[in-house]
Amino acid sequence: MRHAMLLAAIQQRTHVSRCFLEGPVSGILTAVSRGYRKLHGTPAEGVPLWARRAAFLIPLTVLPSGLWRIAQVTFGVPLTKDVDLGQGQLPDWLPMEIYVVILSIVAEGLAFLAVGLVSTWGEVWPRWVPFVAGKPIRPLSAIIPAALGAVALTVTWTMALILSLRGRALDGRQFGDGGWRGSLTHDVGELGWRAWVFVTAYLPLLAWGPLLAAVTYAYAVRRKAFK
């Protein structure tokens, strides 16, 4: 009797869960999936699968650091300890909290442009772009900025990693006792869980440049830019 009642309860819960998943949750997931595909646009013909995956991965390499900045500076989440972020060289009319949000949105927008290298809107100007809507995009007008960006990003974040491992700033100043411990202590104030969160958020930026270079190469080959 007890086994029968237990089996009936499990079947009832399974039915409720299935209805829940097939109902509102399914609708939400479907809407998110459609919005995601619409945002990325129609995939271009002849794009290798690896290039498409790399292009979609690029915005995700930038997202963690943006979320870290917004959480720490704008919303005051204690991701640092006894670290004075200050106002820096920002003008008085631009609060740091707003600047960080703008910076993160711009960085994410720039990273998202890589998706155009594997989508149709990277070959033909979208309808909402004035003066050039519907006109074909010259391959070099996309390849040159993307290639320069890939080089700049690779050099910038590689140098940032090297300097961090040495415990030095861009101007040569040494953080604390030097080494990566000095860098992390300077950035987040300790070597505990805050340091791990910081590294997890910023380390993916090292992949931004190389991924962009690979996607740019695939775009150049597919568009036959150098033939």
C-alpha contacts under 8 A as a table, 3 or more apart, distances in Angstrom:
res1	aa1	res2	aa2	distance
1	M	4	A	5.11
1	M	5	M	6.28
2	R	5	M	5.11
2	R	6	L	6.07
3	H	6	L	5.02
3	H	7	L	6.04
4	A	7	L	5.09
4	A	8	A	6.13
5	M	8	A	5.06
5	M	9	A	6.19
6	L	9	A	5.12
6	L	10	I	6.24
7	L	10	I	5.14
7	L	11	Q	6.15
8	A	11	Q	5.11
8	A	12	Q	6.12
9	A	12	Q	5.05
9	A	13	R	6.21
10	I	13	R	5.16
10	I	14	T	6.06
11	Q	14	T	5.02
11	Q	15	H	6.11
12	Q	15	H	5.09
12	Q	16	V	6.25
13	R	16	V	5.04
13	R	17	S	6.07
14	T	17	S	5.09
14	T	18	R	6.02
15	H	18	R	5.07
15	H	19	C	6.15
16	V	19	C	5.15
16	V	20	F	6.13
17	S	20	F	4.98
17	S	21	L	6.12
18	R	21	L	5.11
18	R	22	E	5.97
19	C	22	E	5.06
19	C	23	G	5.76
20	F	23	G	5.05
20	F	24	P	6.35
20	F	25	V	6.48
21	L	24	P	6.74
21	L	25	V	5.08
21	L	26	S	5.53
22	E	25	V	6.59
22	E	26	S	5.05
22	E	27	G	7.70
23	G	26	S	5.45
23	G	27	G	6.32
24	P	27	G	5.05
24	P	28	I	6.16
25	V	28	I	5.12
25	V	29	L	6.14
26	S	29	L	5.18
26	S	30	T	6.04
27	G	30	T	5.10
27	G	31	A	6.13
28	I	31	A	5.13
28	I	32	V	6.13
29	L	32	V	5.10
29	L	33	S	6.03
30	T	33	S	5.08
30	T	34	R	6.13
31	A	34	R	5.15
31	A	35	G	6.07
32	V	35	G	5.07
32	V	36	Y	6.00
33	S	36	Y	5.05
33	S	37	R	6.23
34	R	37	R	5.19
34	R	38	K	6.04
35	G	38	K	5.01
35	G	39	L	5.97
36	Y	39	L	5.15
36	Y	40	H	6.34
37	R	40	H	5.21
37	R	41	G	6.12
37	R	42	T	7.70
38	K	41	G	5.05
38	K	42	T	7.52
40	H	43	P	7.96
40	H	115	V	6.59
40	H	116	G	7.82
40	H	119	S	7.24
41	G	119	S	6.06
41	G	120	T	6.88
41	G	121	W	6.92
42	T	119	S	5.59
42	T	120	T	5.70
42	T	121	W	7.70
43	P	47	V	7.72
43	P	118	V	6.11
43	P	119	S	4.30
43	P	120	T	5.97
44	A	47	V	6.19
44	A	118	V	5.71
44	A	119	S	4.56
44	A	120	T	4.85
46	G	222	R	6.94
47	V	51	A	6.65
47	V	52	R	6.68
47	V	118	V	6.16
47	V	218	A	7.58
47	V	219	Y	7.86
47	V	222	R	7.23
48	P	51	A	5.30
48	P	52	R	6.46
48	P	218	A	7.70
49	L	52	R	5.18
49	L	53	R	6.24
50	W	53	R	5.19
50	W	54	A	6.08
51	A	54	A	5.03
51	A	55	A	6.09
51	A	118	V	7.23
51	A	214	A	7.24
51	A	215	V	5.38
51	A	218	A	6.56
52	R	55	A	5.15
52	R	56	F	6.26
52	R	115	V	7.74
52	R	118	V	5.88
52	R	215	V	7.82
53	R	56	F	5.18
53	R	57	L	6.09
54	A	57	L	4.99
54	A	58	I	6.39
54	A	211	L	6.06
54	A	212	L	7.88
54	A	214	A	7.90
54	A	215	V	6.73
55	A	58	I	5.42
55	A	59	P	7.83
55	A	114	A	5.58
55	A	115	V	5.13
55	A	117	L	7.54
55	A	118	V	7.06
55	A	211	L	7.27
55	A	212	L	7.22
55	A	215	V	6.29
56	F	59	P	6.52
56	F	60	L	7.48
56	F	112	F	7.97
56	F	114	A	7.84
56	F	115	V	6.14
57	L	60	L	5.22
57	L	61	T	6.57
58	I	61	T	5.26
58	I	62	V	6.97
58	I	111	A	6.06
58	I	112	F	7.12
58	I	114	A	7.12
58	I	207	A	7.83
58	I	208	W	5.84
58	I	211	L	6.70
58	I	212	L	7.23
59	P	62	V	5.37
59	P	63	L	6.25
59	P	108	E	6.09
59	P	111	A	4.98
59	P	112	F	5.34
60	L	63	L	5.08
60	L	64	P	7.27
61	T	64	P	6.84
61	T	204	P	4.91
61	T	205	L	5.52
61	T	207	A	6.91
61	T	208	W	6.29
62	V	65	S	5.98
62	V	66	G	6.61
62	V	107	A	7.15
62	V	108	E	6.19
62	V	111	A	7.00
62	V	204	P	7.07
62	V	205	L	5.96
62	V	208	W	7.46
63	L	66	G	5.21
63	L	67	L	6.20
63	L	108	E	6.59
64	P	67	L	5.15
64	P	68	W	6.12
64	P	200	T	7.81
64	P	201	A	4.66
64	P	202	Y	6.93
64	P	204	P	7.99
65	S	68	W	4.95
65	S	69	R	6.24
65	S	201	A	4.68
65	S	202	Y	5.18
66	G	69	R	5.22
66	G	70	I	6.22
66	G	101	V	7.93
66	G	104	S	4.79
66	G	105	I	7.75
66	G	107	A	7.95
66	G	108	E	7.82
67	L	70	I	5.16
67	L	71	A	5.92
67	L	104	S	7.72
68	W	71	A	5.19
68	W	72	Q	6.02
68	W	79	L	7.99
68	W	198	F	7.49
68	W	201	A	6.56
69	R	72	Q	5.22
69	R	73	V	5.79
69	R	74	T	7.50
69	R	100	V	6.49
69	R	101	V	7.95
69	R	104	S	7.70
70	I	73	V	5.46
70	I	74	T	4.99
70	I	75	F	6.52
70	I	97	E	7.60
70	I	100	V	6.20
70	I	101	V	6.02
70	I	104	S	7.68
71	A	74	T	5.89
71	A	75	F	5.05
71	A	76	G	6.23
71	A	77	V	5.41
71	A	79	L	7.96
72	Q	75	F	6.04
72	Q	76	G	4.94
72	Q	77	V	4.77
72	Q	78	P	6.28
72	Q	79	L	5.75
72	Q	80	T	7.50
73	V	76	G	5.41
73	V	77	V	7.47
73	V	96	M	7.35
73	V	97	E	5.71
73	V	100	V	7.17
74	T	96	M	7.74
74	T	97	E	4.41
74	T	98	I	7.17
74	T	100	V	7.19
74	T	101	V	7.46
78	P	81	K	6.92
79	L	188	V	7.03
79	L	194	R	5.53
79	L	197	V	7.79
79	L	198	F	7.86
80	T	83	V	6.16
80	T	187	D	7.53
80	T	188	V	4.30
80	T	189	G	5.89
80	T	190	E	7.75
80	T	194	R	6.29
81	K	188	V	5.95
81	K	189	G	4.79
81	K	190	E	6.75
82	D	188	V	7.94
82	D	189	G	5.94
83	V	186	H	7.51
83	V	187	D	7.23
83	V	188	V	6.41
83	V	189	G	5.86
85	L	88	G	7.55
87	Q	90	L	5.99
87	Q	95	P	7.59
87	Q	96	M	6.05
90	L	94	L	6.49
90	L	95	P	7.73
90	L	96	M	7.47
91	P	94	L	5.63
92	D	95	P	6.89
94	L	98	I	6.89
94	L	99	Y	6.59
95	P	98	I	5.47
95	P	99	Y	6.25
96	M	99	Y	4.94
96	M	100	V	6.08
97	E	100	V	5.50
97	E	101	V	6.72
98	I	101	V	5.26
98	I	102	I	6.30
99	Y	102	I	5.10
99	Y	103	L	5.98
100	V	103	L	5.03
100	V	104	S	6.08
101	V	104	S	5.20
101	V	105	I	6.19
102	I	105	I	5.18
102	I	106	V	6.10
103	L	106	V	5.22
103	L	107	A	6.10
104	S	107	A	5.13
104	S	108	E	6.11
105	I	108	E	5.13
105	I	109	G	6.05
106	V	109	G	4.98
106	V	110	L	6.16
107	A	110	L	5.17
107	A	111	A	6.21
108	E	111	A	5.04
108	E	112	F	6.10
109	G	112	F	5.03
109	G	113	L	6.55
110	L	113	L	5.36
110	L	114	A	7.69
111	A	114	A	5.96
111	A	208	W	7.95
112	F	115	V	5.64
112	F	116	G	7.74
113	L	116	G	5.45
113	L	117	L	7.56
114	A	117	L	5.47
114	A	118	V	7.63
114	A	146	A	7.88
114	A	212	L	6.70
114	A	215	V	7.47
115	V	118	V	5.61
115	V	119	S	6.31
115	V	122	G	7.92
116	G	119	S	4.86
116	G	120	T	6.98
116	G	121	W	5.67
116	G	122	G	4.18
116	G	123	E	7.85
117	L	122	G	5.21
117	L	123	E	7.85
117	L	142	A	7.93
117	L	215	V	6.89
117	L	216	T	6.87
117	L	219	Y	5.87
118	V	122	G	6.90
118	V	215	V	7.84
118	V	219	Y	7.05
119	S	122	G	5.56
119	S	123	E	7.40
120	T	123	E	5.24
120	T	124	V	6.26
121	W	124	V	5.19
121	W	125	W	5.86
121	W	126	P	5.84
122	G	125	W	7.13
122	G	137	I	7.00
122	G	142	A	7.74
123	E	136	P	5.81
123	E	137	I	5.05
123	E	138	R	7.57
123	E	139	P	7.64
124	V	133	A	7.83
124	V	134	G	5.83
124	V	135	K	5.62
124	V	136	P	4.28
124	V	137	I	5.26
125	W	129	V	6.68
125	W	132	V	6.34
125	W	133	A	5.08
125	W	134	G	5.14
125	W	135	K	5.60
125	W	136	P	6.23
125	W	137	I	6.31
126	P	129	V	5.76
126	P	133	A	5.47
126	P	134	G	6.04
127	R	130	P	7.65
127	R	133	A	4.60
127	R	134	G	5.89
128	W	133	A	6.52
129	V	132	V	6.27
129	V	133	A	5.19
130	P	133	A	5.85
132	V	135	K	5.55
137	I	141	S	7.11
137	I	142	A	7.66
138	R	141	S	5.44
138	R	142	A	7.12
139	P	142	A	5.54
139	P	143	I	6.05
139	P	220	A	7.08
139	P	223	R	6.47
139	P	225	A	6.00
140	L	143	I	4.72
140	L	144	I	5.62
140	L	225	A	6.80
141	S	144	I	6.02
141	S	145	P	7.00
142	A	145	P	5.88
142	A	146	A	6.15
143	I	146	A	5.17
143	I	147	A	5.86
143	I	216	T	6.23
143	I	219	Y	7.60
143	I	220	A	6.65
144	I	147	A	5.18
144	I	148	L	6.11
145	P	148	L	5.17
145	P	149	G	5.94
146	A	149	G	5.01
146	A	150	A	6.06
146	A	212	L	7.10
146	A	213	A	7.47
146	A	216	T	6.38
147	A	150	A	5.03
147	A	151	V	6.31
147	A	212	L	7.68
147	A	213	A	6.16
147	A	216	T	6.53
148	L	151	V	5.21
148	L	152	A	6.13
149	G	152	A	5.08
149	G	153	L	5.95
149	G	209	G	7.30
149	G	212	L	8.00
150	A	153	L	5.25
150	A	154	T	6.03
150	A	208	W	7.55
150	A	209	G	4.31
150	A	210	P	6.53
150	A	211	L	7.97
150	A	212	L	5.50
150	A	213	A	5.25
151	V	154	T	5.22
151	V	155	V	6.14
151	V	209	G	6.48
151	V	213	A	7.61
152	A	155	V	5.28
152	A	156	T	5.92
152	A	209	G	7.47
153	L	156	T	5.08
153	L	157	W	6.03
153	L	208	W	6.86
153	L	209	G	4.82
154	T	157	W	5.64
154	T	158	T	5.89
154	T	206	L	6.85
154	T	207	A	7.86
154	T	208	W	7.30
154	T	209	G	4.48
154	T	210	P	6.43
155	V	158	T	5.25
155	V	159	M	5.97
156	T	159	M	5.32
156	T	160	A	6.14
157	W	160	A	4.81
157	W	161	L	6.15
157	W	205	L	6.86
157	W	206	L	5.59
158	T	161	L	5.14
158	T	162	I	6.29
158	T	206	L	6.60
159	M	162	I	5.04
159	M	163	L	6.05
160	A	163	L	5.24
160	A	164	S	6.01
161	L	164	S	5.02
161	L	165	L	6.14
162	I	165	L	5.20
162	I	166	R	6.33
163	L	166	R	5.01
163	L	167	G	5.99
163	L	168	R	5.17
163	L	169	A	6.47
163	L	170	L	7.33
164	S	167	G	4.86
164	S	168	R	6.03
164	S	169	A	7.48
164	S	179	G	7.08
164	S	180	W	5.65
164	S	183	S	5.52
164	S	184	L	8.00
165	L	168	R	7.86
165	L	179	G	5.26
165	L	180	W	4.31
165	L	183	S	7.31
166	R	178	G	6.12
166	R	179	G	4.35
166	R	180	W	6.06
166	R	183	S	7.92
167	G	174	Q	5.76
167	G	175	F	5.33
167	G	176	G	7.71
167	G	177	D	7.73
167	G	178	G	4.23
167	G	179	G	4.13
167	G	180	W	5.32
167	G	181	R	7.23
167	G	182	G	5.35
167	G	183	S	4.79
168	R	171	D	7.92
168	R	172	G	5.71
168	R	173	R	5.42
168	R	174	Q	4.40
168	R	175	F	5.74
168	R	178	G	6.79
168	R	179	G	7.70
168	R	183	S	7.06
169	A	172	G	5.26
169	A	173	R	5.20
169	A	174	Q	6.42
169	A	175	F	7.33
170	L	173	R	7.35
174	Q	177	D	7.45
174	Q	178	G	5.78
175	F	178	G	5.28
175	F	179	G	7.92
175	F	182	G	5.02
175	F	183	S	5.79
175	F	186	H	6.37
176	G	182	G	5.02
176	G	183	S	7.75
176	G	185	T	7.92
176	G	186	H	7.51
177	D	181	R	7.86
177	D	182	G	5.65
178	G	181	R	6.91
178	G	182	G	4.80
178	G	183	S	7.03
179	G	182	G	5.45
179	G	183	S	6.63
180	W	183	S	5.02
180	W	184	L	6.19
181	R	184	L	5.26
181	R	185	T	6.04
181	R	191	L	7.13
182	G	185	T	5.14
182	G	186	H	6.09
183	S	186	H	5.12
183	S	187	D	6.18
184	L	187	D	5.02
184	L	188	V	5.87
184	L	189	G	6.94
184	L	190	E	6.81
184	L	191	L	6.59
184	L	195	A	6.19
185	T	188	V	5.55
185	T	189	G	4.33
185	T	190	E	4.81
185	T	191	L	6.34
185	T	195	A	7.94
186	H	189	G	5.65
188	V	191	L	7.92
188	V	194	R	6.51
188	V	195	A	6.22
188	V	198	F	7.51
190	E	194	R	7.01
190	E	195	A	6.55
191	L	194	R	6.97
191	L	195	A	5.22
191	L	196	W	7.74
192	G	195	A	5.57
192	G	196	W	6.86
193	W	196	W	5.09
193	W	197	V	6.26
194	R	197	V	5.12
194	R	198	F	6.13
195	A	198	F	5.04
195	A	199	V	6.17
196	W	199	V	5.19
196	W	200	T	6.04
197	V	200	T	5.10
197	V	201	A	6.13
198	F	201	A	5.18
198	F	202	Y	6.26
199	V	202	Y	5.31
199	V	203	L	5.53
200	T	203	L	5.67
200	T	204	P	7.31
201	A	204	P	6.84
202	Y	205	L	5.73
203	L	206	L	5.93
204	P	207	A	5.65
204	P	208	W	7.29
205	L	208	W	5.25
205	L	209	G	7.93
206	L	209	G	6.84
206	L	210	P	7.85
207	A	210	P	5.54
207	A	211	L	5.92
208	W	211	L	5.42
208	W	212	L	6.10
209	G	212	L	5.14
209	G	213	A	6.13
210	P	213	A	5.00
210	P	214	A	6.24
211	L	214	A	5.15
211	L	215	V	6.24
212	L	215	V	5.14
212	L	216	T	5.95
213	A	216	T	5.07
213	A	217	Y	6.15
214	A	217	Y	5.13
214	A	218	A	6.36
215	V	218	A	5.09
215	V	219	Y	6.18
216	T	219	Y	4.99
216	T	220	A	6.15
217	Y	220	A	5.11
217	Y	221	V	6.22
218	A	221	V	5.20
218	A	222	R	6.08
219	Y	222	R	5.13
219	Y	223	R	6.01
220	A	223	R	5.25
220	A	224	K	5.89
220	A	225	A	5.33
220	A	226	F	7.46
221	V	224	K	5.03
221	V	225	A	6.68
221	V	226	F	7.88
222	R	225	A	7.92
224	K	227	K	5.70
